[in-house]
Amino acid sequence: MLSLSSIRRAPPHTPLHLSHPSVHFPIHSSISVRFAKHPRTCFTCLCSYSNPSSSSSSSSSSSSSPPSPSSSFDSVHEDAFEAELGRLLALLPEELSRRASEHLELNQLVEVVMDLGRRPIARFPSGDLALSDRPIGFDDLNYAVSQVGDFAIDNRAGISRTLHRISAIRNRKGVIIGLTCRVGRAIAGSANLLKDLIKDGSSLLLIGPPGVGKTTIIREIARMLADEYKKRVMIVDTSNEIGGDGDIPHPGIGNARRMQVPNTDMQHKVLIEAVENHMPQAIVIDEIGTKLEAMAASTIAQRGIQLVATAHGVTIENLIMNPSLEMLVGGIQSVTLGDEEASRRGGQKTVLERKGPSTFTCGVEIISKTELRVHSSLEATVDALLSGRAPKTEVRQTIPQGSEHDMLAAEKEPFMDILSESQEDLITENIPEISEDGFTKSEHSCGFVNEAPLSSRNNVVPVRLFVYGLF
C-alpha cells in the first residue's frame, strides 16, 4: 500500500505526485484518509504545497507588490464589521462602551448581558468581563431599548441592517428587566467545508447546540447559492437573524432574497408561500422546531427544491428521539417481525424502522466552530442507528491560520499530523492501483492519468497535507 509520507510534487503548474512514478493528483485534489482503529471516521484533507526556492524571492518582492484583491476584500469586510460592532456598543452607557472597547478580544466579543440590579457583563471566548461595578438601572435599559427595533412576540429585536440580536427578559407585568445583546457576524468562507455538498444540490440539515455557529453557516450557504451558483434563493427569516433587522437585508446574504415571518407560529405558512409565489430553486430556513414546520419542509423537499435548514440538537439521535422533528429524518415506526425474520436477524420481534424517505439528503453535526461531522446519506445513518450499528461519517475540520480567511497557508503547520500514525493503521482511499508497467488503473473520477517516471522530474520538493476548509 502506498504511504502518504512519500508524497512529492513536480515543478510549478504540474500536478502533485506520490512516490510511485505513475501516480499523480491534480493540484488541490482531496484525499480521504481512514484509520483502521476508527474505520467509520474519515478525515477529508486538501493537498497544498509551497516552493521553497521561490519563498525568498517572493518575500523580497512582497514589499513592492500591490495588495491582492483578497486582502482588500478582507480589509473592507473587517471595516464593515467594526462599524456594526460600534453600533452594538452604542447601546451601552459611555463608560461601559469604553471599557468593552479596550479589551484585547474586542473583535471576538460574543455578547453583552445587562440585568436590572446587577453588574453588566461582556462575554469573550477567554471569559466574562465585568464592565462596571455599578449595577444596571432602568435608565440604562430604557436607553438601549430606545435604539433598537420593535420587540416581536418572541422578545427579540435587532439593529437595522446589522446581524446583532437583542433579546429581552420581562417581568410578570411585561416590563423589560434584562437584555442580552448578542453579536452577529457574516464570515465569508465559513461554509467552505460543505461546498461540495452545496454544489451537488444536496438538501442539508445542520444540527448543533446554541452558539456553535449554525446561523452563520447557513447565511454563508445562502450567499454561495445565490452569488456563486446563480440560483434563485429565498430565505425564510423567522427572527431576522439570517438577513439582519430592517426591511433592507444585510449584505452578508448576497443576492439571496428574504421573507420575514411576522409571527413564529406562521413560519410553516410562510415556507409554503415562498414556494408557491416566488419559484425558488433553494430555500434556507433557520431553526425548524415544530411538527408543522417539519411537515412544511417535507412538502418543499418533495417538490424538488434544495433545502438548507438548522435544528437544535447535538447528534442525529436527538432528532430520531424528538417526536416533533423525527419527520425530518423520515419518521420512525415500530414493526413486528415474523418468526422466521426475527430468527434470521437474531433479535427481538419488535424493531424500529424508518417510516419513509428523509426530508434532507445529508446531515451535518456541528461539533464546534472548527469541526463538522458529515453524514453524506442521512437515510443510511438513520437505518444504521435504528439497527444498532455505528453510522458511516466523515469529520471535516478547519485550520486557524491567524487570518480568518486564509484557507491554505503552506508555511503554517497542519492542523493534525496524520503521518504520525503507524503505517499499519493508515489506509488511503481513492489512490489508484499501480500496474507492473508503471501506469495507473483507476475508475475514480479524481483525474488520474499516465505520467512519466519520477526520475525525469526536476525540483522535487515535499508537500504538506492541510485539512480542507476555511476558518
Stockholm file with secondary structure:
# STOCKHOLM 1.0

chainA/1-471         MLSLSSIRRAPPHTPLHLSHPSVHFPIHSSISVRFAKHPRTCFTCLCSYSNPSSSSSSSSSSSSSPPSPSSSFDSVHEDAFEAELGRLLALLPEELSRRASEHLELNQLVEVVMDLGRRPIARFPSGDLALSDRPIGFDDLNYAVSQVGDFAIDNRAGISRTLHRISAIRNRKGVIIGLTCRVGRAIAGSANLLKDLIKDGSSLLLIGPPGVGKTTIIREIARMLADEYKKRVMIVDTSNEIGGDGDIPHPGIGNARRMQVPNTDMQHKVLIEAVENHMPQAIVIDEIGTKLEAMAASTIAQRGIQLVATAHGVTIENLIMNPSLEMLVGGIQSVTLGDEEASRRGGQKTVLERKGPSTFTCGVEIISKTELRVHSSLEATVDALLSGRAPKTEVRQTIPQGSEHDMLAAEKEPFMDILSESQEDLITENIPEISEDGFTKSEHSCGFVNEAPLSSRNNVVPVRLFVYGLF
#=GR chainA/1-471 SS CCCGGGCEECSTTSCEECSSTTCEECTTCEEEEEETTEEEEEEEEEEECCCHHHHHHHHHHTTTSCCCHHHHHHHHHHHHHHHHHHHHHTTSCHHHHHHHHTSTTGGGCCEEEEEBTSCCEEEETTEEEECCSSCBCHHHHHHHHTTSCCCCTTSEEECBTSCCEEEEEECTTSCEEEEEEECCCCCTTTTGGGHHHHHTTCCEEEEECTTSSHHHHHHHHHHIIIIISCCCEEEEESSSTTTCBSSSCCGGGTTCEEEECSSGGGHHHHHHHHHHHHCCSEEEESCCCSHHHHHHHHHHHHTTCEEEEEEECSSHHHHHTCTTTGGGGTCEEEEECCHHHHHHHTSCSEEEEECSCCSCSEEEEEEETTEEEEESCHHHHHHHHHTTCCCCEEEEECCCCSSTTCCCCTTSCCSSCGGGSCGGGEEESSCCEECTTSCEECCSSSCCCCCCCGGGCCSCEECEEEESCCC
#=GC SS_cons         CCCGGGCEECSTTSCEECSSTTCEECTTCEEEEEETTEEEEEEEEEEECCCHHHHHHHHHHTTTSCCCHHHHHHHHHHHHHHHHHHHHHTTSCHHHHHHHHTSTTGGGCCEEEEEBTSCCEEEETTEEEECCSSCBCHHHHHHHHTTSCCCCTTSEEECBTSCCEEEEEECTTSCEEEEEEECCCCCTTTTGGGHHHHHTTCCEEEEECTTSSHHHHHHHHHHIIIIISCCCEEEEESSSTTTCBSSSCCGGGTTCEEEECSSGGGHHHHHHHHHHHHCCSEEEESCCCSHHHHHHHHHHHHTTCEEEEEEECSSHHHHHTCTTTGGGGTCEEEEECCHHHHHHHTSCSEEEEECSCCSCSEEEEEEETTEEEEESCHHHHHHHHHTTCCCCEEEEECCCCSSTTCCCCTTSCCSSCGGGSCGGGEEESSCCEECTTSCEECCSSSCCCCCCCGGGCCSCEECEEEESCCC
//
